[in-house]
Amino acid sequence: MASKPSPASTTGTPATKTASRRSKVQSAGTGMTVLKTLAAMGGAASLTALAGRLGESPAKVHRYLASLVEADFVIQDPVTSRYLLGPESLAIGLAAMRQSDALTLASTELARLNESHNLSCFVSVLGNCGPTIVRWSEPAQPVAVNVRVGSVMPVLWSATGRAFGAFCRSAVLDALIARELDGATADQRRQVADRPAADRLFEQIRNQGCAPVRDLMLNGISAVAAPVFNADGSVTVVMTALGPSGAFDPAPEGEIAGAVRGAAGAVSRRLGYGL
């Protein structure tokens, strides 16, 4: 009667199992590289072109493509023999898009900005009546201001509005700017006299990447606002941080402005801007 194989002979030595796991991880990593490269090539490519982009032999790339095809991450066009992203890849992409909602991502960055710099922060969208606050995050000791979620901000006399004015182009903004200039006080006209002056201000803001203000809309309150861009380069929301002027430095080259620009830039990248 044959003896039963020992446990070591059926399961392998620890070294063998470790090597096997390492090989699987490496194979998975290479498979993901193939998949990402195919996506970077527009989601469709021939075996030769894909292998050339990867710098690998067609035979090696074909082995990984076969596994990806079997798992529905890639499909092969029966007419052209080109490889295309499959239904599983599309499902993952759609799930990522659902998670890439600008307000959701911006709210997460607001919380980080709040915690790291102890700032009052909010997110605004451009509504029919003007820039409107839709998300608000406050530190343990909030700033006493008379704006909250739902408040509509002026275009020319707030950091948020100036960020929209500088980085957006719309008939709504043009009408709001004209109305605000018509109703401007003498002090406001000394800051922005007319539409050409507003355009010069907006150009300066674009060069800075943010809109800083001190004691403009609210006496004793300073703020910095930066735009969040969508994949097509349009502004989807504006992120703003504010605080007491005595303790809040809104200078474009300052730490707070850099943090606000960084937070807005992080959201923009998640939305596909600049990719």
C-alpha beads as a LAMMPS data file, in Angstrom:
LAMMPS data file: protein, C-alpha beads

275 atoms
274 bonds

1 atom types
1 bond types

-500.0 500.0 xlo xhi
-500.0 500.0 ylo yhi
-500.0 500.0 zlo zhi

Masses

1 110.0

Atoms # bond

1 1 1 0.000 0.000 0.000
2 1 1 1.458 3.324 -1.040
3 1 1 2.258 5.737 1.716
4 1 1 0.456 9.089 1.864
5 1 1 2.458 12.053 0.737
6 1 1 3.751 14.228 3.516
7 1 1 2.140 17.665 4.081
8 1 1 5.335 19.320 2.864
9 1 1 5.100 17.519 -0.496
10 1 1 1.505 18.659 -1.090
11 1 1 1.716 22.225 0.099
12 1 1 5.345 23.030 -0.628
13 1 1 7.972 24.578 1.553
14 1 1 7.555 28.087 2.968
15 1 1 10.169 29.334 0.514
16 1 1 8.244 27.806 -2.399
17 1 1 4.972 29.366 -1.287
18 1 1 6.618 32.772 -0.850
19 1 1 8.112 32.565 -4.340
20 1 1 4.692 31.578 -5.738
21 1 1 2.984 34.532 -4.077
22 1 1 5.685 36.888 -5.329
23 1 1 5.250 35.577 -8.865
24 1 1 1.476 36.098 -8.718
25 1 1 1.910 39.648 -7.465
26 1 1 4.387 40.401 -10.236
27 1 1 2.040 38.896 -12.825
28 1 1 -0.869 40.972 -11.521
29 1 1 1.293 44.097 -11.625
30 1 1 2.332 43.432 -15.208
31 1 1 -1.269 42.765 -16.187
32 1 1 -2.321 46.119 -14.720
33 1 1 0.503 47.827 -16.604
34 1 1 -0.762 46.312 -19.855
35 1 1 -4.302 47.441 -19.053
36 1 1 -3.256 50.997 -18.110
37 1 1 -1.126 51.302 -21.237
38 1 1 -4.044 50.196 -23.399
39 1 1 -6.207 52.855 -21.702
40 1 1 -3.506 55.494 -22.284
41 1 1 -3.525 54.609 -25.978
42 1 1 -7.185 55.547 -26.230
43 1 1 -8.604 52.191 -25.160
44 1 1 -7.825 50.432 -28.444
45 1 1 -4.559 49.179 -29.952
46 1 1 -3.042 46.388 -31.965
47 1 1 -0.819 43.818 -30.278
48 1 1 2.220 45.194 -32.097
49 1 1 1.538 48.795 -31.105
50 1 1 0.815 47.846 -27.492
51 1 1 3.972 45.746 -27.215
52 1 1 5.973 48.578 -28.746
53 1 1 4.612 51.076 -26.217
54 1 1 5.395 48.687 -23.362
55 1 1 8.830 47.811 -24.670
56 1 1 8.035 44.096 -24.408
57 1 1 7.849 41.256 -26.901
58 1 1 4.448 40.682 -28.561
59 1 1 4.470 37.080 -27.298
60 1 1 4.782 38.186 -23.667
61 1 1 2.133 40.909 -23.994
62 1 1 -0.195 38.434 -25.718
63 1 1 -0.093 36.119 -22.697
64 1 1 -1.279 38.903 -20.415
65 1 1 -3.882 40.055 -22.906
66 1 1 -5.274 36.523 -23.047
67 1 1 -5.794 36.581 -19.270
68 1 1 -7.394 40.023 -19.434
69 1 1 -9.702 38.877 -22.243
70 1 1 -10.722 35.833 -20.201
71 1 1 -11.648 38.134 -17.280
72 1 1 -13.565 40.561 -19.585
73 1 1 -11.215 43.444 -18.848
74 1 1 -10.216 43.447 -22.529
75 1 1 -11.978 42.320 -25.683
76 1 1 -10.553 41.650 -29.153
77 1 1 -12.232 43.038 -32.232
78 1 1 -12.855 40.007 -34.502
79 1 1 -12.528 42.136 -37.651
80 1 1 -9.430 44.235 -36.944
81 1 1 -7.873 42.002 -34.229
82 1 1 -7.251 45.131 -32.182
83 1 1 -7.634 44.966 -28.418
84 1 1 -10.154 47.209 -26.686
85 1 1 -11.156 47.907 -23.093
86 1 1 -13.803 45.379 -22.073
87 1 1 -16.995 45.580 -19.969
88 1 1 -15.222 45.034 -16.647
89 1 1 -12.844 47.923 -17.357
90 1 1 -15.778 50.126 -18.301
91 1 1 -17.597 49.161 -15.088
92 1 1 -14.573 50.183 -13.013
93 1 1 -14.317 53.447 -14.933
94 1 1 -17.970 54.264 -14.335
95 1 1 -17.614 53.499 -10.627
96 1 1 -14.606 55.840 -10.449
97 1 1 -16.566 58.567 -12.235
98 1 1 -19.391 58.260 -9.713
99 1 1 -16.838 58.759 -6.937
100 1 1 -15.334 61.758 -8.726
101 1 1 -18.189 64.129 -8.005
102 1 1 -16.708 67.600 -7.589
103 1 1 -18.683 68.460 -4.453
104 1 1 -17.849 65.157 -2.770
105 1 1 -14.151 65.484 -3.540
106 1 1 -14.057 69.162 -2.608
107 1 1 -15.801 68.453 0.697
108 1 1 -13.097 65.918 1.556
109 1 1 -10.386 68.458 0.769
110 1 1 -12.234 71.061 2.844
111 1 1 -12.039 68.779 5.856
112 1 1 -8.290 68.285 5.324
113 1 1 -7.754 72.022 4.922
114 1 1 -9.787 72.664 8.057
115 1 1 -7.776 70.194 10.108
116 1 1 -4.327 71.145 8.803
117 1 1 -4.728 74.930 9.019
118 1 1 -7.693 75.420 11.410
119 1 1 -9.606 77.436 8.793
120 1 1 -13.219 78.096 7.958
121 1 1 -13.679 76.837 4.395
122 1 1 -16.518 76.526 1.925
123 1 1 -17.310 75.366 -1.616
124 1 1 -19.413 77.383 -4.046
125 1 1 -21.068 76.775 -7.401
126 1 1 -22.093 79.356 -9.980
127 1 1 -25.894 79.619 -9.827
128 1 1 -28.271 81.837 -11.781
129 1 1 -28.113 84.469 -9.029
130 1 1 -24.351 84.280 -8.594
131 1 1 -21.704 82.258 -6.714
132 1 1 -23.621 80.238 -4.133
133 1 1 -22.193 78.464 -1.072
134 1 1 -23.143 74.776 -1.043
135 1 1 -20.683 73.224 1.452
136 1 1 -19.195 74.643 4.652
137 1 1 -16.540 73.345 7.042
138 1 1 -15.659 75.091 10.297
139 1 1 -12.829 74.692 12.814
140 1 1 -13.361 74.214 16.545
141 1 1 -13.480 78.004 16.954
142 1 1 -15.454 79.212 13.910
143 1 1 -15.222 82.697 12.436
144 1 1 -18.264 84.853 13.113
145 1 1 -19.549 85.808 9.663
146 1 1 -23.024 86.355 8.279
147 1 1 -22.652 83.985 5.310
148 1 1 -23.619 80.333 5.356
149 1 1 -24.723 77.540 3.018
150 1 1 -27.139 79.096 0.532
151 1 1 -25.573 82.562 0.687
152 1 1 -24.982 84.210 -2.697
153 1 1 -21.653 86.025 -3.005
154 1 1 -20.963 89.101 -5.154
155 1 1 -18.653 88.612 -8.112
156 1 1 -16.524 91.737 -7.740
157 1 1 -16.556 92.146 -3.965
158 1 1 -15.686 88.654 -2.705
159 1 1 -12.763 86.261 -3.147
160 1 1 -15.159 83.532 -4.307
161 1 1 -16.816 85.756 -6.892
162 1 1 -13.490 87.034 -8.179
163 1 1 -12.257 83.467 -8.662
164 1 1 -15.337 82.678 -10.751
165 1 1 -14.948 85.944 -12.656
166 1 1 -11.301 85.271 -13.435
167 1 1 -11.558 81.650 -14.503
168 1 1 -15.090 81.409 -15.982
169 1 1 -16.708 82.861 -19.035
170 1 1 -20.507 83.053 -19.024
171 1 1 -23.370 85.402 -19.835
172 1 1 -24.541 85.060 -16.227
173 1 1 -21.235 86.417 -14.931
174 1 1 -21.195 89.254 -17.468
175 1 1 -24.677 90.345 -16.387
176 1 1 -23.789 90.120 -12.691
177 1 1 -20.608 92.157 -13.154
178 1 1 -22.489 94.869 -15.078
179 1 1 -25.166 95.018 -12.354
180 1 1 -22.581 95.226 -9.572
181 1 1 -20.684 98.019 -11.335
182 1 1 -23.921 99.957 -11.794
183 1 1 -24.679 99.686 -8.090
184 1 1 -21.107 100.132 -6.809
185 1 1 -20.407 102.554 -3.990
186 1 1 -17.804 105.283 -4.338
187 1 1 -15.346 103.189 -2.292
188 1 1 -15.982 100.130 -4.461
189 1 1 -15.494 102.175 -7.624
190 1 1 -12.114 103.268 -6.350
191 1 1 -11.162 99.562 -6.314
192 1 1 -12.837 98.513 -9.585
193 1 1 -13.934 101.483 -11.662
194 1 1 -15.318 99.763 -14.752
195 1 1 -15.310 96.550 -16.789
196 1 1 -11.771 97.055 -18.159
197 1 1 -10.557 97.455 -14.574
198 1 1 -12.398 94.264 -13.630
199 1 1 -10.764 92.435 -16.539
200 1 1 -7.317 93.603 -15.416
201 1 1 -8.091 92.357 -11.913
202 1 1 -9.191 88.990 -13.292
203 1 1 -6.002 88.693 -15.335
204 1 1 -3.939 89.279 -12.208
205 1 1 -5.931 86.606 -10.370
206 1 1 -5.361 84.120 -13.188
207 1 1 -1.629 84.776 -12.989
208 1 1 -1.720 84.174 -9.221
209 1 1 -3.873 81.047 -9.466
210 1 1 -6.117 82.336 -6.682
211 1 1 -8.195 85.331 -5.592
212 1 1 -7.062 86.923 -2.306
213 1 1 -9.014 89.662 -0.502
214 1 1 -8.580 91.562 2.758
215 1 1 -11.448 93.414 4.479
216 1 1 -13.356 93.585 1.186
217 1 1 -16.809 92.087 1.595
218 1 1 -16.663 91.866 5.405
219 1 1 -14.611 94.223 7.560
220 1 1 -12.005 92.307 9.562
221 1 1 -12.268 89.187 7.385
222 1 1 -9.757 88.034 4.781
223 1 1 -10.165 85.196 2.302
224 1 1 -8.498 83.264 -0.502
225 1 1 -10.394 81.385 -3.234
226 1 1 -9.164 78.994 -5.931
227 1 1 -10.987 77.268 -8.806
228 1 1 -11.544 73.556 -9.315
229 1 1 -11.345 72.534 -12.966
230 1 1 -13.168 69.700 -14.695
231 1 1 -11.564 67.368 -17.217
232 1 1 -12.550 69.728 -20.047
233 1 1 -10.905 72.726 -18.353
234 1 1 -14.120 74.398 -17.193
235 1 1 -14.564 75.557 -13.597
236 1 1 -16.952 73.314 -11.695
237 1 1 -16.667 74.778 -8.154
238 1 1 -14.560 77.295 -6.228
239 1 1 -12.954 76.529 -2.865
240 1 1 -12.561 79.376 -0.374
241 1 1 -10.857 79.739 3.009
242 1 1 -11.427 82.711 5.301
243 1 1 -10.399 84.026 8.699
244 1 1 -9.885 87.114 10.857
245 1 1 -7.601 89.548 9.038
246 1 1 -5.300 89.825 12.027
247 1 1 -4.490 86.115 11.939
248 1 1 -5.150 85.259 8.288
249 1 1 -2.599 86.079 5.591
250 1 1 -4.310 86.069 2.167
251 1 1 -1.142 86.899 0.211
252 1 1 -0.923 84.790 -2.984
253 1 1 2.610 83.705 -2.075
254 1 1 1.621 82.873 1.507
255 1 1 1.083 79.500 3.169
256 1 1 -2.717 79.699 3.261
257 1 1 -3.043 80.616 -0.420
258 1 1 -0.689 77.777 -1.295
259 1 1 -2.777 75.348 0.743
260 1 1 -6.023 76.468 -0.917
261 1 1 -4.500 76.236 -4.401
262 1 1 -3.117 72.814 -3.513
263 1 1 -6.502 71.558 -2.306
264 1 1 -8.265 72.859 -5.418
265 1 1 -5.555 71.370 -7.616
266 1 1 -5.911 67.973 -5.931
267 1 1 -9.646 67.932 -6.662
268 1 1 -9.041 69.092 -10.241
269 1 1 -6.641 66.214 -10.851
270 1 1 -9.161 63.727 -9.440
271 1 1 -11.679 65.108 -11.921
272 1 1 -9.262 64.469 -14.798
273 1 1 -7.948 67.990 -15.334
274 1 1 -4.519 68.099 -16.910
275 1 1 -4.383 64.363 -17.637

Bonds

1 1 1 2
2 1 2 3
3 1 3 4
4 1 4 5
5 1 5 6
6 1 6 7
7 1 7 8
8 1 8 9
9 1 9 10
10 1 10 11
11 1 11 12
12 1 12 13
13 1 13 14
14 1 14 15
15 1 15 16
16 1 16 17
17 1 17 18
18 1 18 19
19 1 19 20
20 1 20 21
21 1 21 22
22 1 22 23
23 1 23 24
24 1 24 25
25 1 25 26
26 1 26 27
27 1 27 28
28 1 28 29
29 1 29 30
30 1 30 31
31 1 31 32
32 1 32 33
33 1 33 34
34 1 34 35
35 1 35 36
36 1 36 37
37 1 37 38
38 1 38 39
39 1 39 40
40 1 40 41
41 1 41 42
42 1 42 43
43 1 43 44
44 1 44 45
45 1 45 46
46 1 46 47
47 1 47 48
48 1 48 49
49 1 49 50
50 1 50 51
51 1 51 52
52 1 52 53
53 1 53 54
54 1 54 55
55 1 55 56
56 1 56 57
57 1 57 58
58 1 58 59
59 1 59 60
60 1 60 61
61 1 61 62
62 1 62 63
63 1 63 64
64 1 64 65
65 1 65 66
66 1 66 67
67 1 67 68
68 1 68 69
69 1 69 70
70 1 70 71
71 1 71 72
72 1 72 73
73 1 73 74
74 1 74 75
75 1 75 76
76 1 76 77
77 1 77 78
78 1 78 79
79 1 79 80
80 1 80 81
81 1 81 82
82 1 82 83
83 1 83 84
84 1 84 85
85 1 85 86
86 1 86 87
87 1 87 88
88 1 88 89
89 1 89 90
90 1 90 91
91 1 91 92
92 1 92 93
93 1 93 94
94 1 94 95
95 1 95 96
96 1 96 97
97 1 97 98
98 1 98 99
99 1 99 100
100 1 100 101
101 1 101 102
102 1 102 103
103 1 103 104
104 1 104 105
105 1 105 106
106 1 106 107
107 1 107 108
108 1 108 109
109 1 109 110
110 1 110 111
111 1 111 112
112 1 112 113
113 1 113 114
114 1 114 115
115 1 115 116
116 1 116 117
117 1 117 118
118 1 118 119
119 1 119 120
120 1 120 121
121 1 121 122
122 1 122 123
123 1 123 124
124 1 124 125
125 1 125 126
126 1 126 127
127 1 127 128
128 1 128 129
129 1 129 130
130 1 130 131
131 1 131 132
132 1 132 133
133 1 133 134
134 1 134 135
135 1 135 136
136 1 136 137
137 1 137 138
138 1 138 139
139 1 139 140
140 1 140 141
141 1 141 142
142 1 142 143
143 1 143 144
144 1 144 145
145 1 145 146
146 1 146 147
147 1 147 148
148 1 148 149
149 1 149 150
150 1 150 151
151 1 151 152
152 1 152 153
153 1 153 154
154 1 154 155
155 1 155 156
156 1 156 157
157 1 157 158
158 1 158 159
159 1 159 160
160 1 160 161
161 1 161 162
162 1 162 163
163 1 163 164
164 1 164 165
165 1 165 166
166 1 166 167
167 1 167 168
168 1 168 169
169 1 169 170
170 1 170 171
171 1 171 172
172 1 172 173
173 1 173 174
174 1 174 175
175 1 175 176
176 1 176 177
177 1 177 178
178 1 178 179
179 1 179 180
180 1 180 181
181 1 181 182
182 1 182 183
183 1 183 184
184 1 184 185
185 1 185 186
186 1 186 187
187 1 187 188
188 1 188 189
189 1 189 190
190 1 190 191
191 1 191 192
192 1 192 193
193 1 193 194
194 1 194 195
195 1 195 196
196 1 196 197
197 1 197 198
198 1 198 199
199 1 199 200
200 1 200 201
201 1 201 202
202 1 202 203
203 1 203 204
204 1 204 205
205 1 205 206
206 1 206 207
207 1 207 208
208 1 208 209
209 1 209 210
210 1 210 211
211 1 211 212
212 1 212 213
213 1 213 214
214 1 214 215
215 1 215 216
216 1 216 217
217 1 217 218
218 1 218 219
219 1 219 220
220 1 220 221
221 1 221 222
222 1 222 223
223 1 223 224
224 1 224 225
225 1 225 226
226 1 226 227
227 1 227 228
228 1 228 229
229 1 229 230
230 1 230 231
231 1 231 232
232 1 232 233
233 1 233 234
234 1 234 235
235 1 235 236
236 1 236 237
237 1 237 238
238 1 238 239
239 1 239 240
240 1 240 241
241 1 241 242
242 1 242 243
243 1 243 244
244 1 244 245
245 1 245 246
246 1 246 247
247 1 247 248
248 1 248 249
249 1 249 250
250 1 250 251
251 1 251 252
252 1 252 253
253 1 253 254
254 1 254 255
255 1 255 256
256 1 256 257
257 1 257 258
258 1 258 259
259 1 259 260
260 1 260 261
261 1 261 262
262 1 262 263
263 1 263 264
264 1 264 265
265 1 265 266
266 1 266 267
267 1 267 268
268 1 268 269
269 1 269 270
270 1 270 271
271 1 271 272
272 1 272 273
273 1 273 274
274 1 274 275
